[in-house]
């Protein structure tokens, strides 16, 4: 499984997107586009990424740009791996 597929699955699971998860692409906007993706979801996604991928995210690492698209989130995760 690629990093993108892992990130997509984690986001889909945390947000409980169900059958919408496979339709997420690297270009899919996150913040402001997916109603379930609010500030609390950001924390939940980060926690799940840390737990499932063995990465550590500093508070200073988190920016709006990181969560602009699923691709930008995947790129961020890859820098942490």
mmCIF file of the N, C-alpha and C atoms, coordinates in Angstrom:
data_MODEL
# 
_entry.id   MODEL 
# 
loop_
_atom_site.group_PDB 
_atom_site.id 
_atom_site.type_symbol 
_atom_site.label_atom_id 
_atom_site.label_alt_id 
_atom_site.label_comp_id 
_atom_site.label_asym_id 
_atom_site.label_entity_id 
_atom_site.label_seq_id 
_atom_site.pdbx_PDB_ins_code 
_atom_site.Cartn_x 
_atom_site.Cartn_y 
_atom_site.Cartn_z 
_atom_site.occupancy 
_atom_site.B_iso_or_equiv 
_atom_site.pdbx_formal_charge 
_atom_site.auth_seq_id 
_atom_site.auth_comp_id 
_atom_site.auth_asym_id 
_atom_site.auth_atom_id 
_atom_site.pdbx_PDB_model_num 
ATOM 1   N N  . UNK A 1 1  ? 0.850   -1.178 0.000  1.00 0.00 ? 1  UNK A N  1 
ATOM 2   C CA . UNK A 1 1  ? 0.000   0.000  0.000  1.00 0.00 ? 1  UNK A CA 1 
ATOM 3   C C  . UNK A 1 1  ? 0.896   1.242  0.000  1.00 0.00 ? 1  UNK A C  1 
ATOM 4   N N  . UNK A 1 2  ? 0.599   2.183  -0.877 1.00 0.00 ? 2  UNK A N  1 
ATOM 5   C CA . UNK A 1 2  ? 1.387   3.410  -0.947 1.00 0.00 ? 2  UNK A CA 1 
ATOM 6   C C  . UNK A 1 2  ? 1.059   4.325  0.229  1.00 0.00 ? 2  UNK A C  1 
ATOM 7   N N  . UNK A 1 3  ? 1.923   5.304  0.442  1.00 0.00 ? 3  UNK A N  1 
ATOM 8   C CA . UNK A 1 3  ? 1.668   6.268  1.512  1.00 0.00 ? 3  UNK A CA 1 
ATOM 9   C C  . UNK A 1 3  ? 0.351   6.989  1.259  1.00 0.00 ? 3  UNK A C  1 
ATOM 10  N N  . UNK A 1 4  ? 0.089   7.361  0.004  1.00 0.00 ? 4  UNK A N  1 
ATOM 11  C CA . UNK A 1 4  ? -1.174  8.032  -0.307 1.00 0.00 ? 4  UNK A CA 1 
ATOM 12  C C  . UNK A 1 4  ? -2.361  7.156  0.077  1.00 0.00 ? 4  UNK A C  1 
ATOM 13  N N  . UNK A 1 5  ? -2.319  5.885  -0.278 1.00 0.00 ? 5  UNK A N  1 
ATOM 14  C CA . UNK A 1 5  ? -3.427  4.985  0.044  1.00 0.00 ? 5  UNK A CA 1 
ATOM 15  C C  . UNK A 1 5  ? -3.608  4.845  1.556  1.00 0.00 ? 5  UNK A C  1 
ATOM 16  N N  . UNK A 1 6  ? -2.495  4.815  2.288  1.00 0.00 ? 6  UNK A N  1 
ATOM 17  C CA . UNK A 1 6  ? -2.575  4.726  3.745  1.00 0.00 ? 6  UNK A CA 1 
ATOM 18  C C  . UNK A 1 6  ? -3.213  5.986  4.323  1.00 0.00 ? 6  UNK A C  1 
ATOM 19  N N  . UNK A 1 7  ? -2.757  7.137  3.859  1.00 0.00 ? 7  UNK A N  1 
ATOM 20  C CA . UNK A 1 7  ? -3.300  8.409  4.357  1.00 0.00 ? 7  UNK A CA 1 
ATOM 21  C C  . UNK A 1 7  ? -4.778  8.518  3.993  1.00 0.00 ? 7  UNK A C  1 
ATOM 22  N N  . UNK A 1 8  ? -5.123  8.165  2.763  1.00 0.00 ? 8  UNK A N  1 
ATOM 23  C CA . UNK A 1 8  ? -6.530  8.217  2.329  1.00 0.00 ? 8  UNK A CA 1 
ATOM 24  C C  . UNK A 1 8  ? -7.396  7.330  3.214  1.00 0.00 ? 8  UNK A C  1 
ATOM 25  N N  . UNK A 1 9  ? -6.924  6.129  3.515  1.00 0.00 ? 9  UNK A N  1 
ATOM 26  C CA . UNK A 1 9  ? -7.702  5.211  4.341  1.00 0.00 ? 9  UNK A CA 1 
ATOM 27  C C  . UNK A 1 9  ? -7.858  5.730  5.768  1.00 0.00 ? 9  UNK A C  1 
ATOM 28  N N  . UNK A 1 10 ? -6.785  6.285  6.311  1.00 0.00 ? 10 UNK A N  1 
ATOM 29  C CA . UNK A 1 10 ? -6.856  6.833  7.666  1.00 0.00 ? 10 UNK A CA 1 
ATOM 30  C C  . UNK A 1 10 ? -7.835  7.998  7.713  1.00 0.00 ? 10 UNK A C  1 
ATOM 31  N N  . UNK A 1 11 ? -7.742  8.913  6.752  1.00 0.00 ? 11 UNK A N  1 
ATOM 32  C CA . UNK A 1 11 ? -8.676  10.053 6.701  1.00 0.00 ? 11 UNK A CA 1 
ATOM 33  C C  . UNK A 1 11 ? -10.107 9.532  6.561  1.00 0.00 ? 11 UNK A C  1 
ATOM 34  N N  . UNK A 1 12 ? -10.322 8.588  5.670  1.00 0.00 ? 12 UNK A N  1 
ATOM 35  C CA . UNK A 1 12 ? -11.660 8.025  5.469  1.00 0.00 ? 12 UNK A CA 1 
ATOM 36  C C  . UNK A 1 12 ? -12.203 7.361  6.723  1.00 0.00 ? 12 UNK A C  1 
ATOM 37  N N  . UNK A 1 13 ? -11.339 6.633  7.423  1.00 0.00 ? 13 UNK A N  1 
ATOM 38  C CA . UNK A 1 13 ? -11.769 5.956  8.655  1.00 0.00 ? 13 UNK A CA 1 
ATOM 39  C C  . UNK A 1 13 ? -12.098 6.955  9.755  1.00 0.00 ? 13 UNK A C  1 
ATOM 40  N N  . UNK A 1 14 ? -11.204 7.919  9.959  1.00 0.00 ? 14 UNK A N  1 
ATOM 41  C CA . UNK A 1 14 ? -11.413 8.906  11.025 1.00 0.00 ? 14 UNK A CA 1 
ATOM 42  C C  . UNK A 1 14 ? -12.669 9.729  10.771 1.00 0.00 ? 14 UNK A C  1 
ATOM 43  N N  . UNK A 1 15 ? -12.884 10.121 9.521  1.00 0.00 ? 15 UNK A N  1 
ATOM 44  C CA . UNK A 1 15 ? -14.045 10.945 9.186  1.00 0.00 ? 15 UNK A CA 1 
ATOM 45  C C  . UNK A 1 15 ? -15.301 10.116 8.913  1.00 0.00 ? 15 UNK A C  1 
ATOM 46  N N  . UNK A 1 16 ? -15.135 8.788  8.959  1.00 0.00 ? 16 UNK A N  1 
ATOM 47  C CA . UNK A 1 16 ? -16.252 7.871  8.703  1.00 0.00 ? 16 UNK A CA 1 
ATOM 48  C C  . UNK A 1 16 ? -16.906 8.176  7.349  1.00 0.00 ? 16 UNK A C  1 
ATOM 49  N N  . UNK A 1 17 ? -16.061 8.254  6.319  1.00 0.00 ? 17 UNK A N  1 
ATOM 50  C CA . UNK A 1 17 ? -16.560 8.582  4.982  1.00 0.00 ? 17 UNK A CA 1 
ATOM 51  C C  . UNK A 1 17 ? -17.134 7.379  4.242  1.00 0.00 ? 17 UNK A C  1 
ATOM 52  N N  . UNK A 1 18 ? -16.834 6.184  4.724  1.00 0.00 ? 18 UNK A N  1 
ATOM 53  C CA . UNK A 1 18 ? -17.395 4.979  4.118  1.00 0.00 ? 18 UNK A CA 1 
ATOM 54  C C  . UNK A 1 18 ? -17.060 4.851  2.651  1.00 0.00 ? 18 UNK A C  1 
ATOM 55  N N  . UNK A 1 19 ? -18.096 4.693  1.815  1.00 0.00 ? 19 UNK A N  1 
ATOM 56  C CA . UNK A 1 19 ? -17.882 4.458  0.386  1.00 0.00 ? 19 UNK A CA 1 
ATOM 57  C C  . UNK A 1 19 ? -17.398 5.690  -0.374 1.00 0.00 ? 19 UNK A C  1 
ATOM 58  N N  . UNK A 1 20 ? -17.277 6.828  0.301  1.00 0.00 ? 20 UNK A N  1 
ATOM 59  C CA . UNK A 1 20 ? -16.713 8.027  -0.339 1.00 0.00 ? 20 UNK A CA 1 
ATOM 60  C C  . UNK A 1 20 ? -15.184 8.002  -0.326 1.00 0.00 ? 20 UNK A C  1 
ATOM 61  N N  . UNK A 1 21 ? -14.607 7.183  0.560  1.00 0.00 ? 21 UNK A N  1 
ATOM 62  C CA . UNK A 1 21 ? -13.147 7.152  0.713  1.00 0.00 ? 21 UNK A CA 1 
ATOM 63  C C  . UNK A 1 21 ? -12.410 6.843  -0.589 1.00 0.00 ? 21 UNK A C  1 
ATOM 64  N N  . UNK A 1 22 ? -12.796 5.806  -1.345 1.00 0.00 ? 22 UNK A N  1 
ATOM 65  C CA . UNK A 1 22 ? -12.049 5.507  -2.577 1.00 0.00 ? 22 UNK A CA 1 
ATOM 66  C C  . UNK A 1 22 ? -12.076 6.638  -3.609 1.00 0.00 ? 22 UNK A C  1 
ATOM 67  N N  . UNK A 1 23 ? -13.033 7.537  -3.510 1.00 0.00 ? 23 UNK A N  1 
ATOM 68  C CA . UNK A 1 23 ? -13.136 8.643  -4.455 1.00 0.00 ? 23 UNK A CA 1 
ATOM 69  C C  . UNK A 1 23 ? -12.211 9.808  -4.141 1.00 0.00 ? 23 UNK A C  1 
ATOM 70  N N  . UNK A 1 24 ? -11.539 9.752  -2.991 1.00 0.00 ? 24 UNK A N  1 
ATOM 71  C CA . UNK A 1 24 ? -10.608 10.814 -2.629 1.00 0.00 ? 24 UNK A CA 1 
ATOM 72  C C  . UNK A 1 24 ? -9.347  10.692 -3.466 1.00 0.00 ? 24 UNK A C  1 
ATOM 73  N N  . UNK A 1 25 ? -8.913  11.798 -4.054 1.00 0.00 ? 25 UNK A N  1 
ATOM 74  C CA . UNK A 1 25 ? -7.709  11.824 -4.884 1.00 0.00 ? 25 UNK A CA 1 
ATOM 75  C C  . UNK A 1 25 ? -6.701  12.774 -4.241 1.00 0.00 ? 25 UNK A C  1 
ATOM 76  N N  . UNK A 1 26 ? -5.470  12.796 -4.750 1.00 0.00 ? 26 UNK A N  1 
ATOM 77  C CA . UNK A 1 26 ? -4.500  13.760 -4.203 1.00 0.00 ? 26 UNK A CA 1 
ATOM 78  C C  . UNK A 1 26 ? -4.963  15.207 -4.335 1.00 0.00 ? 26 UNK A C  1 
ATOM 79  N N  . UNK A 1 27 ? -5.808  15.482 -5.296 1.00 0.00 ? 27 UNK A N  1 
ATOM 80  C CA . UNK A 1 27 ? -6.289  16.857 -5.517 1.00 0.00 ? 27 UNK A CA 1 
ATOM 81  C C  . UNK A 1 27 ? -7.517  17.200 -4.672 1.00 0.00 ? 27 UNK A C  1 
ATOM 82  N N  . UNK A 1 28 ? -8.069  16.248 -3.949 1.00 0.00 ? 28 UNK A N  1 
ATOM 83  C CA . UNK A 1 28 ? -9.267  16.496 -3.150 1.00 0.00 ? 28 UNK A CA 1 
ATOM 84  C C  . UNK A 1 28 ? -8.980  17.530 -2.055 1.00 0.00 ? 28 UNK A C  1 
ATOM 85  N N  . UNK A 1 29 ? -9.674  18.665 -2.085 1.00 0.00 ? 29 UNK A N  1 
ATOM 86  C CA . UNK A 1 29 ? -9.511  19.645 -1.003 1.00 0.00 ? 29 UNK A CA 1 
ATOM 87  C C  . UNK A 1 29 ? -10.067 19.078 0.301  1.00 0.00 ? 29 UNK A C  1 
ATOM 88  N N  . UNK A 1 30 ? -9.391  19.367 1.410  1.00 0.00 ? 30 UNK A N  1 
ATOM 89  C CA . UNK A 1 30 ? -9.840  18.857 2.702  1.00 0.00 ? 30 UNK A CA 1 
ATOM 90  C C  . UNK A 1 30 ? -10.565 19.935 3.505  1.00 0.00 ? 30 UNK A C  1 
ATOM 91  N N  . UNK A 1 31 ? -9.818  20.863 4.077  1.00 0.00 ? 31 UNK A N  1 
ATOM 92  C CA . UNK A 1 31 ? -10.437 21.899 4.904  1.00 0.00 ? 31 UNK A CA 1 
ATOM 93  C C  . UNK A 1 31 ? -11.388 22.745 4.065  1.00 0.00 ? 31 UNK A C  1 
ATOM 94  N N  . UNK A 1 32 ? -12.599 22.883 4.542  1.00 0.00 ? 32 UNK A N  1 
ATOM 95  C CA . UNK A 1 32 ? -13.591 23.681 3.842  1.00 0.00 ? 32 UNK A CA 1 
ATOM 96  C C  . UNK A 1 32 ? -14.325 22.946 2.746  1.00 0.00 ? 32 UNK A C  1 
ATOM 97  N N  . UNK A 1 33 ? -13.916 21.725 2.426  1.00 0.00 ? 33 UNK A N  1 
ATOM 98  C CA . UNK A 1 33 ? -14.564 20.965 1.367  1.00 0.00 ? 33 UNK A CA 1 
ATOM 99  C C  . UNK A 1 33 ? -15.327 19.766 1.906  1.00 0.00 ? 33 UNK A C  1 
ATOM 100 N N  . UNK A 1 34 ? -14.733 19.057 2.832  1.00 0.00 ? 34 UNK A N  1 
ATOM 101 C CA . UNK A 1 34 ? -15.377 17.885 3.417  1.00 0.00 ? 34 UNK A CA 1 
ATOM 102 C C  . UNK A 1 34 ? -15.999 18.334 4.742  1.00 0.00 ? 34 UNK A C  1 
ATOM 103 N N  . UNK A 1 35 ? -17.332 18.326 4.840  1.00 0.00 ? 35 UNK A N  1 
ATOM 104 C CA . UNK A 1 35 ? -17.995 18.854 6.044  1.00 0.00 ? 35 UNK A CA 1 
ATOM 105 C C  . UNK A 1 35 ? -17.507 18.207 7.341  1.00 0.00 ? 35 UNK A C  1 
ATOM 106 N N  . UNK A 1 36 ? -17.161 16.932 7.276  1.00 0.00 ? 36 UNK A N  1 
ATOM 107 C CA . UNK A 1 36 ? -16.712 16.221 8.472  1.00 0.00 ? 36 UNK A CA 1 
ATOM 108 C C  . UNK A 1 36 ? -15.316 16.664 8.927  1.00 0.00 ? 36 UNK A C  1 
ATOM 109 N N  . UNK A 1 37 ? -14.591 17.361 8.050  1.00 0.00 ? 37 UNK A N  1 
ATOM 110 C CA . UNK A 1 37 ? -13.208 17.733 8.343  1.00 0.00 ? 37 UNK A CA 1 
ATOM 111 C C  . UNK A 1 37 ? -13.161 19.088 9.027  1.00 0.00 ? 37 UNK A C  1 
ATOM 112 N N  . UNK A 1 38 ? -13.386 19.083 10.339 1.00 0.00 ? 38 UNK A N  1 
ATOM 113 C CA . UNK A 1 38 ? -13.339 20.308 11.129 1.00 0.00 ? 38 UNK A CA 1 
ATOM 114 C C  . UNK A 1 38 ? -12.091 20.288 12.007 1.00 0.00 ? 38 UNK A C  1 
ATOM 115 N N  . UNK A 1 39 ? -11.976 21.256 12.894 1.00 0.00 ? 39 UNK A N  1 
ATOM 116 C CA . UNK A 1 39 ? -10.763 21.355 13.715 1.00 0.00 ? 39 UNK A CA 1 
ATOM 117 C C  . UNK A 1 39 ? -10.574 20.137 14.614 1.00 0.00 ? 39 UNK A C  1 
ATOM 118 N N  . UNK A 1 40 ? -11.646 19.582 15.114 1.00 0.00 ? 40 UNK A N  1 
ATOM 119 C CA . UNK A 1 40 ? -11.529 18.371 15.943 1.00 0.00 ? 40 UNK A CA 1 
ATOM 120 C C  . UNK A 1 40 ? -11.078 17.182 15.101 1.00 0.00 ? 40 UNK A C  1 
ATOM 121 N N  . UNK A 1 41 ? -11.530 17.135 13.861 1.00 0.00 ? 41 UNK A N  1 
ATOM 122 C CA . UNK A 1 41 ? -11.125 16.047 12.963 1.00 0.00 ? 41 UNK A CA 1 
ATOM 123 C C  . UNK A 1 41 ? -9.642  16.143 12.640 1.00 0.00 ? 41 UNK A C  1 
ATOM 124 N N  . UNK A 1 42 ? -9.111  17.364 12.543 1.00 0.00 ? 42 UNK A N  1 
ATOM 125 C CA . UNK A 1 42 ? -7.686  17.542 12.287 1.00 0.00 ? 42 UNK A CA 1 
ATOM 126 C C  . UNK A 1 42 ? -6.883  16.847 13.383 1.00 0.00 ? 42 UNK A C  1 
ATOM 127 N N  . UNK A 1 43 ? -7.257  17.081 14.632 1.00 0.00 ? 43 UNK A N  1 
ATOM 128 C CA . UNK A 1 43 ? -6.567  16.455 15.760 1.00 0.00 ? 43 UNK A CA 1 
ATOM 129 C C  . UNK A 1 43 ? -6.694  14.932 15.685 1.00 0.00 ? 43 UNK A C  1 
ATOM 130 N N  . UNK A 1 44 ? -7.875  14.445 15.385 1.00 0.00 ? 44 UNK A N  1 
ATOM 131 C CA . UNK A 1 44 ? -8.090  13.002 15.288 1.00 0.00 ? 44 UNK A CA 1 
ATOM 132 C C  . UNK A 1 44 ? -7.287  12.377 14.155 1.00 0.00 ? 44 UNK A C  1 
ATOM 133 N N  . UNK A 1 45 ? -7.222  13.067 13.017 1.00 0.00 ? 45 UNK A N  1 
ATOM 134 C CA . UNK A 1 45 ? -6.445  12.556 11.880 1.00 0.00 ? 45 UNK A CA 1 
ATOM 135 C C  . UNK A 1 45 ? -4.962  12.519 12.235 1.00 0.00 ? 45 UNK A C  1 
ATOM 136 N N  . UNK A 1 46 ? -4.460  13.585 12.848 1.00 0.00 ? 46 UNK A N  1 
ATOM 137 C CA . UNK A 1 46 ? -3.047  13.612 13.228 1.00 0.00 ? 46 UNK A CA 1 
ATOM 138 C C  . UNK A 1 46 ? -2.733  12.477 14.190 1.00 0.00 ? 46 UNK A C  1 
ATOM 139 N N  . UNK A 1 47 ? -3.579  12.270 15.180 1.00 0.00 ? 47 UNK A N  1 
ATOM 140 C CA . UNK A 1 47 ? -3.372  11.191 16.143 1.00 0.00 ? 47 UNK A CA 1 
ATOM 141 C C  . UNK A 1 47 ? -3.365  9.834  15.451 1.00 0.00 ? 47 UNK A C  1 
ATOM 142 N N  . UNK A 1 48 ? -4.300  9.613  14.547 1.00 0.00 ? 48 UNK A N  1 
ATOM 143 C CA . UNK A 1 48 ? -4.367  8.343  13.822 1.00 0.00 ? 48 UNK A CA 1 
ATOM 144 C C  . UNK A 1 48 ? -3.140  8.150  12.936 1.00 0.00 ? 48 UNK A C  1 
ATOM 145 N N  . UNK A 1 49 ? -2.692  9.206  12.275 1.00 0.00 ? 49 UNK A N  1 
ATOM 146 C CA . UNK A 1 49 ? -1.486  9.118  11.443 1.00 0.00 ? 49 UNK A CA 1 
ATOM 147 C C  . UNK A 1 49 ? -0.274  8.757  12.294 1.00 0.00 ? 49 UNK A C  1 
ATOM 148 N N  . UNK A 1 50 ? -0.159  9.396  13.452 1.00 0.00 ? 50 UNK A N  1 
ATOM 149 C CA . UNK A 1 50 ? 0.955   9.095  14.345 1.00 0.00 ? 50 UNK A CA 1 
ATOM 150 C C  . UNK A 1 50 ? 0.907   7.639  14.804 1.00 0.00 ? 50 UNK A C  1 
ATOM 151 N N  . UNK A 1 51 ? -0.264  7.201  15.235 1.00 0.00 ? 51 UNK A N  1 
ATOM 152 C CA . UNK A 1 51 ? -0.417  5.839  15.761 1.00 0.00 ? 51 UNK A CA 1 
ATOM 153 C C  . UNK A 1 51 ? -0.198  4.773  14.697 1.00 0.00 ? 51 UNK A C  1 
ATOM 154 N N  . UNK A 1 52 ? -0.779  4.975  13.535 1.00 0.00 ? 52 UNK A N  1 
ATOM 155 C CA . UNK A 1 52 ? -0.771  3.928  12.514 1.00 0.00 ? 52 UNK A CA 1 
ATOM 156 C C  . UNK A 1 52 ? 0.478   3.944  11.631 1.00 0.00 ? 52 UNK A C  1 
ATOM 157 N N  . UNK A 1 53 ? 1.112   5.102  11.497 1.00 0.00 ? 53 UNK A N  1 
ATOM 158 C CA . UNK A 1 53 ? 2.276   5.189  10.621 1.00 0.00 ? 53 UNK A CA 1 
ATOM 159 C C  . UNK A 1 53 ? 3.582   5.384  11.382 1.00 0.00 ? 53 UNK A C  1 
ATOM 160 N N  . UNK A 1 54 ? 3.498   5.508  12.695 1.00 0.00 ? 54 UNK A N  1 
ATOM 161 C CA . UNK A 1 54 ? 4.700   5.628  13.503 1.00 0.00 ? 54 UNK A CA 1 
ATOM 162 C C  . UNK A 1 54 ? 5.451   6.929  13.318 1.00 0.00 ? 54 UNK A C  1 
ATOM 163 N N  . UNK A 1 55 ? 4.707   7.999  13.064 1.00 0.00 ? 55 UNK A N  1 
ATOM 164 C CA . UNK A 1 55 ? 5.344   9.308  12.902 1.00 0.00 ? 55 UNK A CA 1 
ATOM 165 C C  . UNK A 1 55 ? 5.040   10.160 14.130 1.00 0.00 ? 55 UNK A C  1 
ATOM 166 N N  . UNK A 1 56 ? 5.757   11.276 14.267 1.00 0.00 ? 56 UNK A N  1 
ATOM 167 C CA . UNK A 1 56 ? 5.492   12.220 15.343 1.00 0.00 ? 56 UNK A CA 1 
ATOM 168 C C  . UNK A 1 56 ? 5.326   13.599 14.720 1.00 0.00 ? 56 UNK A C  1 
ATOM 169 N N  . UNK A 1 57 ? 4.236   14.268 15.062 1.00 0.00 ? 57 UNK A N  1 
ATOM 170 C CA . UNK A 1 57 ? 3.924   15.588 14.510 1.00 0.00 ? 57 UNK A CA 1 
ATOM 171 C C  . UNK A 1 57 ? 4.022   16.625 15.623 1.00 0.00 ? 57 UNK A C  1 
ATOM 172 N N  . UNK A 1 58 ? 4.897   17.599 15.417 1.00 0.00 ? 58 UNK A N  1 
ATOM 173 C CA . UNK A 1 58 ? 5.029   18.717 16.353 1.00 0.00 ? 58 UNK A CA 1 
ATOM 174 C C  . UNK A 1 58 ? 3.878   19.695 16.126 1.00 0.00 ? 58 UNK A C  1 
ATOM 175 N N  . UNK A 1 59 ? 3.464   20.390 17.165 1.00 0.00 ? 59 UNK A N  1 
ATOM 176 C CA . UNK A 1 59 ? 2.405   21.388 17.024 1.00 0.00 ? 59 UNK A CA 1 
ATOM 177 C C  . UNK A 1 59 ? 2.765   22.436 15.971 1.00 0.00 ? 59 UNK A C  1 
ATOM 178 N N  . UNK A 1 60 ? 4.033   22.823 15.911 1.00 0.00 ? 60 UNK A N  1 
ATOM 179 C CA . UNK A 1 60 ? 4.475   23.850 14.962 1.00 0.00 ? 60 UNK A CA 1 
ATOM 180 C C  . UNK A 1 60 ? 4.428   23.370 13.515 1.00 0.00 ? 60 UNK A C  1 
ATOM 181 N N  . UNK A 1 61 ? 4.342   22.043 13.317 1.00 0.00 ? 61 UNK A N  1 
ATOM 182 C CA . UNK A 1 61 ? 4.305   21.481 11.965 1.00 0.00 ? 61 UNK A CA 1 
ATOM 183 C C  . UNK A 1 61 ? 2.947   21.661 11.294 1.00 0.00 ? 61 UNK A C  1 
ATOM 184 N N  . UNK A 1 62 ? 1.943   21.900 12.094 1.00 0.00 ? 62 UNK A N  1 
ATOM 185 C CA . UNK A 1 62 ? 0.573   21.908 11.585 1.00 0.00 ? 62 UNK A CA 1 
ATOM 186 C C  . UNK A 1 62 ? 0.215   23.292 11.052 1.00 0.00 ? 62 UNK A C  1 
ATOM 187 N N  . UNK A 1 63 ? -0.076  23.330 9.734  1.00 0.00 ? 63 UNK A N  1 
ATOM 188 C CA . UNK A 1 63 ? -0.490  24.580 9.104  1.00 0.00 ? 63 UNK A CA 1 
ATOM 189 C C  . UNK A 1 63 ? -1.710  24.303 8.223  1.00 0.00 ? 63 UNK A C  1 
ATOM 190 N N  . UNK A 1 64 ? -2.357  25.343 7.808  1.00 0.00 ? 64 UNK A N  1 
ATOM 191 C CA . UNK A 1 64 ? -3.482  25.193 6.883  1.00 0.00 ? 64 UNK A CA 1 
ATOM 192 C C  . UNK A 1 64 ? -3.045  24.579 5.568  1.00 0.00 ? 64 UNK A C  1 
ATOM 193 N N  . UNK A 1 65 ? -1.814  24.893 5.143  1.00 0.00 ? 65 UNK A N  1 
ATOM 194 C CA . UNK A 1 65 ? -1.307  24.340 3.886  1.00 0.00 ? 65 UNK A CA 1 
ATOM 195 C C  . UNK A 1 65 ? -1.191  22.817 3.948  1.00 0.00 ? 65 UNK A C  1 
ATOM 196 N N  . UNK A 1 66 ? -0.847  22.295 5.110  1.00 0.00 ? 66 UNK A N  1 
ATOM 197 C CA . UNK A 1 66 ? -0.712  20.844 5.273  1.00 0.00 ? 66 UNK A CA 1 
ATOM 198 C C  . UNK A 1 66 ? -2.023  20.142 4.949  1.00 0.00 ? 66 UNK A C  1 
ATOM 199 N N  . UNK A 1 67 ? -3.124  20.758 5.333  1.00 0.00 ? 67 UNK A N  1 
ATOM 200 C CA . UNK A 1 67 ? -4.437  20.145 5.167  1.00 0.00 ? 67 UNK A CA 1 
ATOM 201 C C  . UNK A 1 67 ? -5.237  20.735 4.010  1.00 0.00 ? 67 UNK A C  1 
ATOM 202 N N  . UNK A 1 68 ? -4.540  21.385 3.079  1.00 0.00 ? 68 UNK A N  1 
ATOM 203 C CA . UNK A 1 68 ? -5.224  21.965 1.926  1.00 0.00 ? 68 UNK A CA 1 
ATOM 204 C C  . UNK A 1 68 ? -5.843  20.881 1.047  1.00 0.00 ? 68 UNK A C  1 
ATOM 205 N N  . UNK A 1 69 ? -5.044  19.869 0.704  1.00 0.00 ? 69 UNK A N  1 
ATOM 206 C CA . UNK A 1 69 ? -5.542  18.756 -0.115 1.00 0.00 ? 69 UNK A CA 1 
ATOM 207 C C  . UNK A 1 69 ? -5.048  17.444 0.491  1.00 0.00 ? 69 UNK A C  1 
ATOM 208 N N  . UNK A 1 70 ? -5.606  16.355 0.025  1.00 0.00 ? 70 UNK A N  1 
ATOM 209 C CA . UNK A 1 70 ? -5.133  15.052 0.477  1.00 0.00 ? 70 UNK A CA 1 
ATOM 210 C C  . UNK A 1 70 ? -3.695  14.828 0.021  1.00 0.00 ? 70 UNK A C  1 
ATOM 211 N N  . UNK A 1 71 ? -3.337  15.362 -1.123 1.00 0.00 ? 71 UNK A N  1 
ATOM 212 C CA . UNK A 1 71 ? -1.970  15.263 -1.617 1.00 0.00 ? 71 UNK A CA 1 
ATOM 213 C C  . UNK A 1 71 ? -0.978  16.022 -0.741 1.00 0.00 ? 71 UNK A C  1 
ATOM 214 N N  . UNK A 1 72 ? -1.356  17.224 -0.301 1.00 0.00 ? 72 UNK A N  1 
ATOM 215 C CA . UNK A 1 72 ? -0.456  17.996 0.566  1.00 0.00 ? 72 UNK A CA 1 
ATOM 216 C C  . UNK A 1 72 ? -0.305  17.312 1.920  1.00 0.00 ? 72 UNK A C  1 
ATOM 217 N N  . UNK A 1 73 ? -1.356  16.683 2.411  1.00 0.00 ? 73 UNK A N  1 
ATOM 218 C CA . UNK A 1 73 ? -1.265  15.930 3.659  1.00 0.00 ? 73 UNK A CA 1 
ATOM 219 C C  . UNK A 1 73 ? -0.351  14.714 3.470  1.00 0.00 ? 73 UNK A C  1 
ATOM 220 N N  . UNK A 1 74 ? -0.474  14.040 2.348  1.00 0.00 ? 74 UNK A N  1 
ATOM 221 C CA . UNK A 1 74 ? 0.389   12.891 2.058  1.00 0.00 ? 74 UNK A CA 1 
ATOM 222 C C  . UNK A 1 74 ? 1.844   13.325 1.954  1.00 0.00 ? 74 UNK A C  1 
ATOM 223 N N  . UNK A 1 75 ? 2.105   14.435 1.288  1.00 0.00 ? 75 UNK A N  1 
ATOM 224 C CA . UNK A 1 75 ? 3.465   14.954 1.177  1.00 0.00 ? 75 UNK A CA 1 
ATOM 225 C C  . UNK A 1 75 ? 4.037   15.241 2.557  1.00 0.00 ? 75 UNK A C  1 
ATOM 226 N N  . UNK A 1 76 ? 3.228   15.840 3.421  1.00 0.00 ? 76 UNK A N  1 
ATOM 227 C CA . UNK A 1 76 ? 3.654   16.134 4.789  1.00 0.00 ? 76 UNK A CA 1 
ATOM 228 C C  . UNK A 1 76 ? 4.005   14.837 5.517  1.00 0.00 ? 76 UNK A C  1 
ATOM 229 N N  . UNK A 1 77 ? 3.134   13.852 5.417  1.00 0.00 ? 77 UNK A N  1 
ATOM 230 C CA . UNK A 1 77 ? 3.374   12.569 6.105  1.00 0.00 ? 77 UNK A CA 1 
ATOM 231 C C  . UNK A 1 77 ? 4.677   11.940 5.605  1.00 0.00 ? 77 UNK A C  1 
ATOM 232 N N  . UNK A 1 78 ? 4.918   12.023 4.318  1.00 0.00 ? 78 UNK A N  1 
ATOM 233 C CA . UNK A 1 78 ? 6.147   11.435 3.759  1.00 0.00 ? 78 UNK A CA 1 
ATOM 234 C C  . UNK A 1 78 ? 7.399   12.107 4.326  1.00 0.00 ? 78 UNK A C  1 
ATOM 235 N N  . UNK A 1 79 ? 7.328   13.400 4.625  1.00 0.00 ? 79 UNK A N  1 
ATOM 236 C CA . UNK A 1 79 ? 8.488   14.069 5.218  1.00 0.00 ? 79 UNK A CA 1 
ATOM 237 C C  . UNK A 1 79 ? 8.714   13.605 6.656  1.00 0.00 ? 79 UNK A C  1 
ATOM 238 N N  . UNK A 1 80 ? 7.687   13.082 7.286  1.00 0.00 ? 80 UNK A N  1 
ATOM 239 C CA . UNK A 1 80 ? 7.781   12.631 8.679  1.00 0.00 ? 80 UNK A CA 1 
ATOM 240 C C  . UNK A 1 80 ? 8.181   11.155 8.785  1.00 0.00 ? 80 UNK A C  1 
ATOM 241 N N  . UNK A 1 81 ? 8.107   10.436 7.687  1.00 0.00 ? 81 UNK A N  1 
ATOM 242 C CA . UNK A 1 81 ? 8.399   9.004  7.735  1.00 0.00 ? 81 UNK A CA 1 
ATOM 243 C C  . UNK A 1 81 ? 9.892   8.742  7.595  1.00 0.00 ? 81 UNK A C  1 
# 
